[in-house]
Amino acid sequence: MNDIFLVVENIAKTYLAAERRIEVLKDVNLTLPKGNSVGILGVSGTGKSTLLHILGTLENPSGGQIHFEGTDIFSLSSDKKAAFRNRTIGFVFQFHYLLPEFSALENVMMPALIARENKEKARNRAKELLERVEVGHRLEHKPGELSGGEQQRVSIARALMMAPDLLLADEPTGNLDPKTASKIHDLILSLNETEGLTMIIVTHNPDLASRMDRTYTLIDGKLKAKGDGEGFKF
């Protein structure tokens, strides 16, 4: 059995709107070994992105706990939580969120520069990552000069810049045509296989989700594992 990397316990998220309580997530539980991949399906508005934001510590839950390798992440101070997030978690979103005024190389370097790492080392690693995602020939091009698929490849390279332990992807190919999307799917899955990267992917695409080690559907605020209606346990 692989080492347990992530334990999600009874996560809930409630919003107040017009004096109404809206329960988006209810009692979400998940146990994820290191190096495993999870696909999460669900229709729009079910809370998939909210769950991913909570898993990535971008948003606080209303209840419950999340432990990364035994550490209760929401017990940390804001500064320590931000440092943990920058070091441990890589994000890929449906929209690439690349900075338009910077080149592909500069965009990929950005997380390391924010962490005040050595600029030359950051440049070398960014080049290596862009080569790995097959856009090494576009280093000096700005996002507006790249195709949609190239933009997403650059965003994946940026997500890997700090050598994260966990990759979180939110509809990573939602804006791409089927052929380009398939290539990005293959790229993401290859990272799981070659790098041992733990990943959670939120998607509307059942084919992509089915290629993960485990597949869930978010229904009525809870994760349901494919086939048995319950979250898997180890």
Backbone hydrogen bonds, N-H to C=O, Kabsch-Sander energy under -0.5 kcal/mol:
donor,donor_aa,acceptor,acceptor_aa,energy
5,F,32,L,-2.2
6,L,32,L,-2.2
7,V,67,H,-2.3
8,V,30,L,-3.5
9,E,7,V,-0.5
9,E,65,Q,-3.0
10,N,8,V,-0.5
11,I,28,V,-2.3
12,A,63,G,-2.2
13,K,25,L,-1.9
15,Y,22,I,-2.5
17,A,15,Y,-0.5
17,A,20,R,-2.7
20,R,17,A,-1.7
22,I,15,Y,-3.5
22,I,20,R,-0.6
23,E,21,R,-0.6
24,V,13,K,-2.3
24,V,22,I,-0.9
25,L,13,K,-1.6
26,K,221,G,-2.9
28,V,11,I,-2.5
30,L,8,V,-1.9
32,L,6,L,-3.0
34,K,3,D,-3.5
36,N,33,P,-1.7
38,V,199,M,-2.2
39,G,214,R,-2.6
40,I,201,I,-2.9
41,L,39,G,-0.5
41,L,216,Y,-3.1
46,T,43,V,-1.4
51,L,47,G,-2.5
52,L,48,K,-2.2
53,H,49,S,-2.6
54,I,50,T,-2.0
55,L,51,L,-2.7
56,G,52,L,-2.0
57,T,54,I,-1.6
58,L,53,H,-2.7
59,E,53,H,-1.2
62,S,12,A,-2.7
63,G,12,A,-1.4
65,Q,9,E,-2.1
67,H,7,V,-2.7
68,F,66,I,-0.5
68,F,71,T,-2.3
69,E,5,F,-2.9
69,E,67,H,-0.7
71,T,68,F,-2.1
72,D,70,G,-0.5
73,I,66,I,-2.0
73,I,71,T,-1.2
75,S,72,D,-1.8
76,L,73,I,-1.2
81,K,77,S,-2.7
82,A,78,S,-2.3
83,A,79,D,-2.2
84,F,80,K,-2.4
85,R,81,K,-2.6
86,N,82,A,-2.4
87,R,83,A,-1.7
88,T,84,F,-2.8
89,I,85,R,-1.9
90,G,166,L,-2.9
92,V,168,L,-2.5
102,F,99,L,-1.7
104,A,141,H,-2.0
105,L,139,L,-2.5
107,N,103,S,-2.6
108,V,104,A,-2.1
109,M,105,L,-2.0
110,M,106,E,-1.1
112,A,109,M,-0.9
113,L,109,M,-1.9
114,I,110,M,-2.7
115,A,111,P,-1.6
116,R,113,L,-1.4
117,E,112,A,-2.7
122,A,118,N,-2.4
123,R,119,K,-2.4
124,N,120,E,-2.2
125,R,121,K,-2.4
126,A,122,A,-2.6
127,K,123,R,-2.2
128,E,124,N,-2.1
129,L,125,R,-2.5
130,L,126,A,-2.5
131,E,127,K,-2.2
132,R,128,E,-2.0
133,V,129,L,-2.0
134,E,131,E,-1.5
135,V,130,L,-3.0
136,G,130,L,-0.5
138,R,135,V,-2.0
139,L,136,G,-0.7
141,H,138,R,-1.4
145,E,142,K,-2.4
146,L,143,P,-1.8
151,Q,147,S,-2.7
152,Q,148,G,-2.0
153,R,149,G,-2.0
154,V,150,E,-2.3
155,S,151,Q,-2.1
156,I,152,Q,-1.9
157,A,153,R,-2.3
158,R,154,V,-2.4
159,A,155,S,-1.9
160,L,156,I,-1.2
161,M,158,R,-1.2
163,A,160,L,-2.2
165,D,88,T,-1.7
166,L,88,T,-2.2
167,L,198,T,-2.7
168,L,90,G,-3.0
168,L,166,L,-0.5
169,A,200,I,-2.4
170,D,92,V,-2.9
171,E,169,A,-0.7
171,E,202,V,-3.2
174,G,171,E,-1.7
176,L,173,T,-1.6
181,A,177,D,-3.1
182,S,178,P,-2.3
183,K,179,K,-1.4
184,I,180,T,-2.0
185,H,181,A,-2.6
186,D,182,S,-2.2
187,L,183,K,-2.1
188,I,184,I,-2.7
189,L,185,H,-2.5
190,S,186,D,-2.0
191,L,187,L,-1.3
192,N,188,I,-1.2
193,E,189,L,-1.8
194,T,190,S,-3.1
195,E,191,L,-1.9
196,G,192,N,-0.7
197,L,191,L,-1.2
198,T,165,D,-1.4
199,M,36,N,-2.0
200,I,167,L,-2.4
201,I,38,V,-3.0
202,V,169,A,-3.1
202,V,200,I,-0.5
203,T,40,I,-2.3
209,A,205,N,-2.2
210,S,206,P,-2.2
211,R,207,D,-0.6
211,R,208,L,-1.2
212,M,209,A,-1.6
214,R,37,S,-1.5
216,Y,39,G,-3.0
217,T,224,K,-2.4
218,L,41,L,-2.8
219,I,217,T,-0.8
219,I,222,K,-2.7
222,K,219,I,-2.1
224,K,217,T,-2.6
226,K,215,T,-2.3
228,D,225,A,-1.0
229,G,225,A,-1.8
